[in-house]
Amino acid sequence: VQLQASGGGLVQAGGSLRLSCTASGSIFSINAMGWYRQAPGKQRELVARITRDGSTNYADSAKGRFTISRDNAKNTGYLQMNSLKSEDTAVYYCNADISTITRLGTYWGQGTLVTVSS
């Protein structure tokens, strides 16, 4: 099983980006999916998380600006980020709780860099 994150880049403050995270491999089902971020010198923190049935939770810093969603048919999760601020600059990681035929595990993508210029 692999998670592939994409969509990061350089954007001006106030701009938008959409991150994608696609799972591939021998997947039976994907339970919760989430986005985390790690800024230089800081710990990795939760940004947003979504369950299989669409229930969501957000970090306070993301509420009102970011939207997490998923397409179960495509094994893909998304993070729409609007009104970006310089403090959103970080490497963004997706993760997912995935069941294969033999095991349930938590998997991480490789990270995608988001840089917000002020």
HELIX and SHEET records of a PDB file:
HELIX    1   1 ASN A   72  LYS A   74  5                                   3    
HELIX    2   2 SER A   86  ASP A   88  5                                   3    
SHEET    1   A 4 GLN A   2  SER A   6  0                                        
SHEET    2   A 4 LEU A  17  SER A  24 -1                                        
SHEET    3   A 4 THR A  76  MET A  81 -1                                        
SHEET    4   A 4 PHE A  66  ASP A  71 -1                                        
SHEET    1   B 6 GLY A   9  GLN A  12  0                                        
SHEET    2   B 6 THR A 112  SER A 117  1                                        
SHEET    3   B 6 ALA A  90  SER A  99 -1                                        
SHEET    4   B 6 SER A  29  GLN A  38 -1                                        
SHEET    5   B 6 GLU A  45  ILE A  50 -1                                        
SHEET    6   B 6 THR A  56  TYR A  58 -1                                        
SHEET    1   C 4 GLY A   9  GLN A  12  0                                        
SHEET    2   C 4 THR A 112  SER A 117  1                                        
SHEET    3   C 4 ALA A  90  SER A  99 -1                                        
SHEET    4   C 4 LEU A 104  TRP A 108 -1                                        
END                                                                             
